[in-house]
Each structure stands twice: as structure tokens, then as C-alpha cells.
Amino acid sequence: MFPILLLAACGDKSSDDSAAAGVSFLEPPAASEGFQLKMEATAPPYEEVWKCAVYPIPVDEYAPVSWIEYQQNEGTHHMTLSTPGLFVASGTIPYGDYDCEDLYGDQSLMENQIQFFGAQGTAQDTMNLPDGVVANLPPGVDIIHEIHYVNPTDETVNLYSIVNAYTIDESEVIDGIWGGQVRDESIEIPAQSEHTEWTRCVMNEDVDVHFLASHTHEKGIMFTIAPFDGKETGEVFFENDDWHDPKITQYDPPLVVPAGTGFEYACTWRNDTDDMVPYGLDSKDEMCNLAIVHTPFSMSAQCEVVETSDGVLWEQ
């Protein structure tokens, strides 16, 4: 399971040139209130780009982030903030800008990668954690900031991704969040078909779920989530028919999920091509990922896959 904390990090990737004419960029928070991350790139006409920037995070002590505000190009397929790992030495990956496909290579980097924040589609929004609940960002880690964008126009698009992270005093902290993604990596969508695959997972620890979100690529036409008590599946309570938008949904009060219970999530795709479409990282391939964010903070908590529609129980 790919850990996800849903917080923002800080770096200094600003440039002298505006990323998009006419865009009024977010002002950074005051130093006493938080910090800002900013990344820029370009997407040539009619091209799909997947760009990554790697840099050290400039915080000297734990930063308890309670809410974030972000800004990006409308229609961004996704942007993410992550670290290669909490215990990976700073500078292990040379700092700089990369094509993400080259950076991730054989995908081994993804196995230990921890995602702090992710967004799709929407140009600007905010996300707030409950009072006293934070995503605690440690000092001394490196950040991978990535943008995935498909440019359908005949003009170059200047890309930008800005995240403001706002902190609270440590004395106000009650709990921290943790979470992860459950990823179906055995997808096979037959040619010229409408096809559905589902996954059932159960938590290995008692948790309160604060956020759920979905992720597919362009052939995805429906993503659903239903409760699973370990034996039976309940009524669908989450639906998303827009693959551009992960529909990050906050639950207040949170969903109480005891160990041994969890979720069934399902993806439906429409494949109008003459080729089978497999799992993959490009937008022409497909994904079916469920993101879960919970309290209490526990790095060992995860939703363990117990059953799938194709019978494959992949290693998390």
C-alpha cells in the first residue's frame, strides 16, 4: 500500500518567468504560519508530460500541517508531493528536474515512496483537517513534486503547481494522520468492451477514516466504494464518474472502521480501442486505486487485500 499523508511540503522552485500569463498566483504564508511549495514546467502542443522535481525540504523541525491551499492548471491529470521515504538519506536522488518515467525507472522507487498530497483537475481548492489533527512533516527528507498533464491544444502550456501549507503550534496537536493507496496492478480491459473489476480490503488495525479518494485514467467511467464487513458488501456510498477528479471526500464525523472490516471498491472502464488495456503509469494505460487517510497515526495500519474480481491477490 502506497502511504499517503495528505499534507503539503515546501521547496523553492520558483522562476523569474510567470508560468501562465494572467494567473494571479497564491501568496506564500507568513513564515510564522506555514510555507509554500512551487513547481513549474511546460507541456508542448499535443503532448502528454509527466514531470518531476526533486529537492530537499527546508524545514528544521517537525511541521504540524493542519490545512493546505493549492493552485494548478485546470485539467491537470494529477499532481503529487511525496518523499522517497522517511528514512532515506537526503540527497540520495540527485536534486533537479526529471521526466518522471526516467526517475521511476523500474518502479522500485515507488515501493517505499510516501505521498504527502495529491490533487487532480480542479484549479484551486483548500483541504482542512479536523481541529487538532495534523500531518506532521519531518525535517531532513527530500521531496518529489510531480505534475502529469495532457495538452490537447496546438499551443505550449506553461504548467504550475503551488501548495501553501499552514501549521499549528505543537501544543494544539491532538493526533496525526496516516494512510495509503490500495492499487490493483493486474488490470486487463478487453478490447471494445465495458469492463469492471473490484477489490475487497480490510483494515489490520482499528481506524477512523477521514478522507477517501479515487484514481483511474481516461477510460474510467465509474469508481464506487461500498463498506465490506469481512464477509458481505454493503450499499455503495461513494461514486465518481469523472476520471479527472479524484473526488477527495472528507467524512465528518469520520468513518469508524474496526480491524477486519474495510471496503469494496470497483472500477468500470470503457475501452473503445482494438487492444487490451493493461495497468500502467501513462494516461493511455489504466489504474484503479483507492486512497484512504485515517487517524490514529500508525505506520503499520493498512487495508489488506483479501479478495479481487480476477482472483489475483497482489503483494502490497
C-alpha positions in Angstrom: 0.0 0.0 0.0 1.4 3.4 -1.1 1.4 5.6 2.1 -0.3 9.0 1.8 -0.4 11.7 4.5 -2.4 14.4 2.7 -0.2 17.3 3.6 1.9 19.8 1.7 5.6 20.3 1.7 7.9 23.2 1.0 10.5 23.9 -1.6 11.8 26.8 -3.7 11.2 26.0 -7.3 10.1 29.5 -8.4 11.4 31.1 -11.5 11.7 34.6 -12.9 9.2 34.0 -15.6 5.5 33.7 -14.9 4.2 30.2 -15.6 0.9 31.4 -17.0 0.0 34.9 -18.3 -2.9 36.4 -16.4 -2.7 33.9 -13.5 -2.7 35.5 -10.0 -0.5 33.1 -8.0 -1.1 32.3 -4.4 1.0 34.4 -2.0 3.1 32.3 0.4 2.0 32.1 4.0 3.8 34.3 6.6 6.8 32.5 8.0 5.1 32.1 11.4 2.0 30.5 9.7 3.4 28.0 7.2 5.3 27.6 4.0 4.9 27.3 0.2 5.9 24.9 -2.5 6.0 25.9 -6.2 6.9 24.0 -9.3 6.8 25.0 -13.0 7.2 23.1 -16.2 5.9 23.2 -19.9 3.7 20.9 -22.0 4.4 21.1 -25.8 1.4 21.1 -28.2 -0.5 17.7 -28.3 1.9 16.1 -25.8 1.5 14.2 -22.6 4.1 15.3 -20.0 4.9 13.7 -16.6 7.5 16.0 -14.9 9.2 15.6 -11.5 11.3 17.9 -9.4 13.4 16.6 -6.5 14.7 18.9 -3.8 15.4 18.9 0.0 12.6 20.2 2.2 13.7 23.3 4.0 12.2 22.8 7.5 14.4 22.4 10.5 11.8 20.9 12.8 8.6 18.9 12.6 5.9 21.0 10.9 2.4 20.1 12.1 0.3 21.0 9.0 -3.5 21.4 9.7 -4.7 22.7 6.3 -3.5 23.4 2.8 -4.4 25.6 -0.2 -3.3 24.6 -3.7 -3.3 26.1 -7.2 -2.6 24.4 -10.5 -3.6 24.3 -14.2 -7.2 23.5 -14.8 -7.4 19.9 -16.1 -4.2 18.7 -14.6 -4.3 14.9 -14.7 -2.6 14.8 -11.3 0.0 16.5 -9.1 1.6 14.8 -6.1 4.0 15.7 -3.4 5.9 12.8 -1.9 9.2 11.7 -0.3 11.4 8.7 -1.3 11.0 7.5 2.3 11.2 8.8 5.8 14.5 7.0 6.4 16.1 7.7 3.0 19.2 9.9 3.3 18.8 13.4 2.0 20.4 13.8 -1.4 20.2 10.1 -2.3 18.4 11.1 -5.5 20.4 14.0 -7.2 18.4 17.2 -6.9 16.9 18.6 -10.1 14.2 18.2 -12.7 13.3 14.9 -14.4 11.0 13.2 -16.7 9.1 11.1 -14.1 9.3 8.0 -16.3 13.1 8.2 -16.2 13.1 8.9 -12.4 10.9 6.0 -11.5 12.6 3.6 -13.9 11.6 0.0 -12.9 9.2 1.4 -10.3 11.3 0.2 -7.4 11.4 3.8 -6.1 7.6 3.7 -5.8 7.7 0.8 -3.4 8.9 2.9 -0.5 7.6 6.3 -1.7 5.4 8.2 0.8 2.9 10.6 -0.8 2.1 13.8 1.2 -0.5 15.3 -1.0 -2.2 14.7 -4.3 -4.8 16.5 -6.5 -6.4 16.3 -9.9 -8.4 18.5 -12.2 -9.5 21.4 -10.0 -7.5 24.6 -10.5 -7.7 25.8 -6.9 -9.0 24.5 -3.6 -8.4 24.0 0.1 -8.3 21.0 2.4 -8.7 21.1 6.2 -8.0 18.5 8.8 -10.2 18.3 12.0 -9.2 20.5 14.9 -6.0 19.3 16.5 -5.3 16.7 13.8 -2.2 17.3 11.7 0.0 15.7 9.1 3.4 16.1 10.8 6.1 16.7 8.2 9.6 15.8 9.5 12.8 17.7 8.7 15.6 16.2 6.7 13.6 14.5 4.0 13.6 15.1 0.2 10.6 15.9 -1.8 9.4 14.6 -5.2 7.0 17.1 -6.7 5.3 15.8 -9.9 2.9 17.1 -12.5 1.1 14.9 -15.0 -0.6 16.8 -17.8 -2.1 16.1 -21.2 -2.0 19.0 -23.6 -4.7 18.7 -26.3 -4.1 22.1 -27.9 -1.8 23.4 -30.6 0.0 25.8 -28.2 2.6 25.2 -25.5 1.0 25.2 -22.0 3.0 26.7 -19.1 2.4 24.4 -16.1 2.4 25.5 -12.5 1.7 23.8 -9.1 1.6 25.8 -5.9 0.8 24.5 -2.5 0.6 26.6 0.7 0.9 24.6 3.9 -0.5 26.1 7.2 0.7 24.8 10.6 -0.4 25.0 14.2 1.5 25.0 17.4 2.6 21.6 18.7 0.7 22.3 21.9 -2.5 22.2 19.9 -1.8 18.8 18.3 -4.2 16.0 19.4 -3.4 13.3 16.8 -1.7 12.8 13.4 -2.9 11.2 10.2 -1.6 8.4 8.1 -3.0 6.4 5.2 -2.3 4.8 1.9 -3.5 3.6 -1.5 -4.7 0.2 -2.5 -3.7 -0.4 -6.1 -5.0 -3.0 -8.5 -1.9 -3.7 -10.6 -3.4 -6.7 -12.5 -5.8 -4.8 -14.7 -6.7 -6.2 -18.1 -9.5 -4.4 -20.0 -10.6 -6.3 -23.1 -10.8 -4.5 -26.5 -14.1 -2.9 -27.5 -15.7 -3.5 -24.1 -17.2 -2.0 -20.9 -15.4 -3.8 -18.1 -15.5 -3.8 -14.3 -13.0 -5.0 -11.7 -13.4 -4.9 -7.9 -11.2 -5.3 -4.9 -12.0 -6.0 -1.3 -9.7 -5.0 1.5 -9.9 -5.0 5.3 -8.0 -2.9 7.8 -5.4 -4.6 10.0 -6.0 -2.1 12.8 -8.9 -0.1 14.2 -9.0 3.3 12.4 -11.2 6.3 11.9 -11.3 7.2 8.2 -11.3 11.0 7.4 -10.8 11.0 3.6 -11.4 8.7 0.7 -10.5 9.3 -2.9 -10.4 7.5 -6.3 -8.0 7.3 -9.2 -8.3 6.0 -12.7 -7.2 7.1 -16.1 -9.1 8.3 -19.2 -11.0 5.1 -19.9 -12.5 5.1 -16.4 -16.3 5.9 -16.4 -17.2 4.9 -12.8 -15.5 4.4 -9.5 -17.5 3.1 -6.5 -16.8 2.4 -2.8 -19.0 0.3 -0.5 -18.5 -1.0 3.1 -17.2 -4.5 3.5 -17.6 -6.3 6.8 -15.2 -9.1 6.0 -17.9 -11.3 4.6 -20.6 -9.1 3.0 -20.6 -5.9 0.9 -23.0 -3.1 1.8 -24.5 -0.3 -0.2 -22.4 1.9 -2.4 -21.8 5.3 -0.6 -19.2 6.8 -2.9 -19.5 7.3 -6.7 -17.2 9.1 -9.1 -17.7 9.2 -12.9 -15.1 11.9 -13.6 -11.6 10.4 -14.1 -10.0 13.9 -14.0 -11.2 14.4 -10.4 -10.2 12.1 -7.5 -13.3 13.4 -5.6 -11.3 13.6 -2.4 -14.2 13.3 0.1 -13.9 14.2 3.8 -16.1 12.4 6.3 -17.1 14.4 9.4 -17.7 12.5 11.7 -15.1 10.1 10.4 -16.0 6.6 9.3 -15.3 4.1 12.1 -13.6 1.1 10.6 -12.7 -1.7 13.1 -9.9 -4.1 12.2 -11.2 -6.9 10.0 -13.6 -4.6 8.1 -13.0 -2.3 5.2 -14.2 -1.5 1.7 -15.0 -3.0 -1.6 -14.1 -0.6 -4.4 -14.8 -1.1 -8.1 -13.7 0.5 -11.3 -15.6 0.4 -14.6 -13.9 1.4 -17.9 -15.0 1.8 -21.5 -12.3 0.6 -23.9 -13.2 1.7 -27.4 -9.8 0.6 -28.8 -8.9 -2.7 -30.6 -6.3 -3.5 -28.0 -6.4 -4.9 -24.5 -5.5 -2.1 -22.0 -3.3 -3.1 -19.0 -2.3 -1.5 -15.8 0.3 1.3 -16.3 1.5 4.7 -15.4 0.6 6.6 -18.7 -2.8 8.0 -19.3 -3.3 5.5 -22.1 -2.9 2.7 -19.6 -5.2 2.3 -16.7 -5.3 2.3 -12.9 -7.8 1.5 -10.2 -6.6 3.0 -6.9 -8.4 3.6 -3.6 -6.8 6.3 -1.3 -7.5 6.2 2.5 -6.5 8.7 5.1 -7.1 7.9 8.8 -6.4 8.5 12.4 -4.7 7.5 14.6 -1.2 7.9 13.2 0.0 4.4 12.6 2.6 3.5 10.0 1.6 -0.2 10.3 -2.1 0.3 9.6 -3.2 -0.7 6.1 -6.2 -2.0 4.2 -5.1 -5.6 3.3 -6.5 -7.1 0.0 -8.5 -10.2 0.7 -10.4 -10.8 -2.5 -10.5 -9.5 -6.1 -12.7 -10.0 -9.1 -9.9 -11.6 -11.1 -8.7 -13.8 -8.2 -5.3 -12.1 -8.1 -4.1 -11.0 -4.6 -1.2 -8.8 -5.4 1.6 -8.0 -3.0 1.2 -4.6 -1.3 
